[in-house]
């Protein structure tokens, strides 16, 4: 009796330490992967002016990695579900670094497309949400899962703030080649952290694996589950809104005769406020029904976008818009992955979230591409701004009725 009482606090302390290590490791991997991705815009002009490459080809390479990321994500998640995060993160970091290195030495535009489009897309799919967040989700209890995922997402946002100035500083002092090599090294440095995720995530989930349904059964349940279908459709809106704003906000502000530096400042503010927003959404998801938090998040986004579009533009209005968007920017990720885990468990979480994320990335591709297409055709972004507002309202209406009861319980009731 006495021995047991002494061992319990020790076991609890070890568990807490393991969870903390998993959160830190996940945040560092996500920081490197997402932060490096945010630097790609810095290299468009150098690639164009120094190498004589068409801007459309460079933009296509950057857009392509979004699609590759989306289509590869379910497979990366399935590999992590089966083999653990460690080999998947290591492979992804190596592919990501190789893609950047290939772009740095590319003798032609299409070699650069293979590097920035194909290799980078595969690398990101193995080092971001579908692998990292699901590994962390397995390491914590169901009650703390949303909060832990929110912390990882918030920590991951730090890379978006730090990597851009790092890449810019190295590029200005030593050139594009050196800047891309430094970013490649950063990715290789975080590759071993997948071991930490495995040690703390798979062990915590070992009891759940014994009676878990097969992947085929789980995918069949998900396909028939109305809430999962609604969640997947709604996640399309998130990608559409974010990609359009991230890609076209600076150009839109120039059309509104705003200072040229204000666009970059707005994007930096979005990244900064996203740190608080991701944590806050994770916290809310642990205390309220996650689908309801998602519904209100989409409504707040739509209200912010609509107000910004309709009201006169000023430095203050742009700053407020960037802050509100940052607070709701990636908060969808811990809420969506947490909701999937609540309904289907964590055994095949990587695969199921990956399917949802494919919808998100299709939305990202269309948000970035349609913004440019509509502007070329009409000379205005108005139609796409209006579409982002409508899409947000529709997404909110899709999320509120989602049934979040665990699938096993629903089956037993049937």
N, C-alpha and C positions, 0 to 999 in steps of 0.2 A: 504494500500500500504506500509506504513512504517512498520507495524507489520510483513508483509510478508518478507520484506527485512531484518529484524532483525532475523526472524526465519530460513531463508535459510542457513546462515553460521552455525547456531546451528545444524540444521539437517545434514548438510554436515559433521560437526565435529563428531557427534554421529555415522554416517555411517562409517567414517574413523576409529573411535575407535573400532567399532564392527568388521570391517574387520581385523584390527590389532590383536584383541583378538582371532579371528578365526584362523589366521595364527599361532600365538604363541601356541594356544592350539593344533592345528594340528601337529605342529613341535614337541611338547613335547610328544604327544601320539606316533607319529611315531618314535621318538628317543628311547623311552622305548621299543617299540615292536621290532624294527629292531636291536637295540643295544643288547638286551638280546639274540636275535637269533644268533648274531655273536659270542657269547661266547661258543656255544655248543662244538666246537672243543677242548676246554680246559678240558672237562670232559670225553673224550674218553679213555685216558690212566688210569685215576683213576677208572672209571667204570670197565675197563678190569682187572687191576692189583688188586684192592682192593676187587672186587666182583666176580672175575673169569668169567666175561662175555666175550663171543667172540667179537672181534672187528667188525666182519661182522654184528653181530646182532645190535650192537650200531650204526653202520653206516646205517643199514637198518632203524632204528628208526628215525634217523636224515633225511634220504632221504624221508621217508614216510610222514613226516610233509609237505614237499614241494608239494606232490601230494594231500594230504588232503586240504592244503591251496588252491591249484588251483581249485579243484572241489567244495569246499565250497564257494569260492569267489563270484560267481554269486548270490548265495542265501543270503550271507551276504550283498551284495550290494543291492539286492532287498528288504531285510528287512529294511535297512537304508533308501532306497527311500520311503518306505511306513510308517515306524514308527519313523524315525529320527535316528540320529547317537547316541544319548545318551544311549538308552537301548542296542543297538548293541555293542557299545564300552564297556559298563559295563559288558555285558555277555562275550565278548571276553577276557577282562582283567581277569575276574574270571576263565575262562576256561584255559587261558594261565598259570596263577599262579597255578591253581590246577594241571596242567600237570607237571610243574616243581617240585611241592611238591611231586607228586606221584613218579617222577623219583628219588627224594632225599631219599625216604623211600622204594623204590621198593624192595620186597623180591625176585623177579625173573626177568629174562630178558624180559619176555613178558609183565609184568606189566610196565616196563620201556618203552617198545614200545608203550603201550597204552598212557602213559603219554607224552613222547617226540614226538610220532608220531601222535596220534589221537587228544588228548586234545590240544597240542600246535598248531597243524595245524589249528584246528577250531578257537583257540584264535587269531592266527595271521591274519586269514581271516577277523576278525571283528575289528582289531585294526591297519590295515595298509592301503595301497593305495586305495583299492576299496571302503572303507568307509570314511576314513579321507580326502583323496584328493577330493573326489566328494562333501563332505560337504563344504569344503573350496571353491570349484568351484562354488557352489551356492551362496556363500556369497559375491562374487565380480562381477563386471561387465564383460561382454564378452571381452572388450578391455584389462582388467588387469588380466584375468583369468590365462593365461599361466604363467605370471610373479609370481602371488600369489602361484600357484602350485609349481613353481620352488623354491620359498622361503621355502615352507613347506618341500619339498624334501631335500633341502640343510640343513635346520635346523634339519631334521630327521637324517641326516648323522652324526650329532654330537654325537648321542647316540652310533653309531658304533665305535667312537673313545674313548668314556668314559667308556662304559660298560665292555669292555674286561679287562682293568686294574683293575676296581673295582672287577670284579668276580675273577680275578687272585689273587689279594691282600687278599680278604676274604678267598679264598680257601687255600692259603699258611698259613694263620694265624689261621684259625678256621676249615678248612676242607670243603669237598664237600657239606655236608648237609647244613652248614651255608651259603655257597655261593649261593646255589640254593634258600634258604629261603629269602636271601636279594634280589635276583633278583625278586622273587615272590612279595615281598613287594613293590618294585619299580613299578611293573605293576599295583598293586592295587591302588597306589597313583595317577596314571594318569587316572584311570577309571572315576572319576567325570568330567573330562575335556570334555567329550562328550556333556555335558549340554551346554558348551560354544559354541560348534560347532552347536548345534541345534538352540540356541537362535539367532545366527548370520547368519546361513545358511538358515534355513527354512523360516524365516521371509523375507529374501531378495528374496527368490524364490516364495513367495506366489502368486504374480501376474502371474507368468508363469504357475502355476499349473492349473489355471481355464480352459484354452483351450487346455491343453496338451493331446496328444493321450494316449490311454490305453497302458499298458505294452505289451499286445498281439499285438496290432497294431505296436508298436515301434519295437518289436522283429521281426515282419514280414518285416518291412521296412529295418531293419538292415540285415536280411538274404538275401534280394534281392539287397542290396546296394553293388556294386562291390568294392567300396573303403573300406568299413568296412571289407569285406572278406580279401582284401589285407593287411589291417592293422593288422588283427588278425593273419594271416599267418606270417607276418613279425615279430610280437612280439615273436613268437616262437624262432626266431634266437637270440633275446636279452637274453632270459633265457638260451638257449644252450651255448652261448659264456660265459656269466657271471658265470654260475655254474661250467663249466669246468675249467675256470681259477681260481676261488676261491677255488675249491676243489683240483686241481692237480698242480697248479703252484709251491708250496713249494717242492713237490716230484720231479717235473721236474728239478728244479734248483739243487737239490741234485744229480740227474743223470748227470748234466752238471758240477759237481764238484765245485759248488759254496758254499759259507759258509752256514752253517745250519740256521743261524739267518736271512739270507737275504730273505727267503720266507716270514717270519712273517713281516719283515720290508716292503716288497713289498705290502703285503695286507693292512698294516697300511697306506702306502702312497696312495693306491687306495682309501681308505675311506676318507683320508684327502682331496685329490684333488676332490673327488666326491662332496664335499660341494660347491666348486666353480663351478664345472661342472653342477650340478643340477640347481643352480641359473642362470648360463650363458645360459643353454638351455631354461629355462623358459623365460629369457629375449629375446633371439632370436626368440622364438615361438610367442612372442607378436609383433614382427616387421616383420617377414617373414612368408611365408606359412609353417605351421608346418610340413606337409609331406615332404617338401623340406629339412628342417632342419634335419628331421629324416633320409632322404636318405643320406645326407652328413655325418651325424653322423656314420651310418653303414659303409660307405666307409672309413672314417678315422679309425674306429676300425679295419677294415680288413687290411688296410695298416700298422697299428701299429703291429697287430698280425703277419702278414706276414714278416715284417721287423725284428721283434724280433726273430721269429723262424729261419730265414735264416742267420742272422748275428751272428758273434761270441759273446759269452756271457761274460759280465763283470759287475761289480757293477754299472758302469755308464749306460750301456744299460738296465739293469733291472730297475734302478731308472727312466730312461726316459720312458720306457714301462709302468711302474706303474702309472706315472704321466699322460700320455696320456689316459690310460684306465680309470683312475679315473675321468678325465674330461668328459668322454663319458659314464660313468658307469650307473647311474640311471637317466641320462638326458632324456631317452626315456619315463619315466613315466609321467612327466608333459606335454610333447609333445603329447603322445598318448591319455591321458585322455582329454587334451585340444582339440584335434582334434575331438574326439568322441562328446564332448560337443558342438563344433561348428556345427557339422553336424546334431546331433539329439536333441540338447538342454540338459538341466540339469535334467529334471523330472525323467528320468530313467537312469541317468548317472552311478549310482552304478552298476546296472545290466549289462549294455552294456560294461562297462569297465571290469567287472568281467568276462564276457565271453572272452574278449581279454586276460585277465590275466591268464585264464585257459590255453590258448595256451602257454603263457610265462612259466608257471610252468611245463607243459609237456616237454618243451624244457629244463628247469632246471634239471628235473629228468634225462633226457637222456644225458645231458651234463656231469653230475656228474657220472652217471652209466657207460656210454659208455667209458669215459676216463679210468676208472678202468678195464673194460672188454677188451678193445683194448690193454691196457698195459699187462694184464695177458696173452693174446693170442700171441702178437707180441713182447713183451719186449720193446716197444717203444710207445711214445705218438704222433709220427709224423702224423699218419693218422688223428687223431682228431684235431691237430693243423691246418692241411690243410683243414679239413672240416669246421672249424670255419671261415677261410678266405673266402671260397666259399660261405658259408651261409650268411656272411655279405654282399657280393656283390649281391647275389640274393635278400636279404632283401631290399637293396638300390633300386634295379630295380623295386621292387614291390611298393615302397613308392612314387617314383617320379610321377607316373601317377594318384594318388588318387585324386578324385574329392571332394573338401571340401565345396561345396555349401550345404546350409542347406536343409534337406530333404523336408521341407514344401515348399520351393521355387521350388525345382525340381518337386514336385507333381503338383504345380500350373501351372508350365510351360507345363507339360504334359497334 
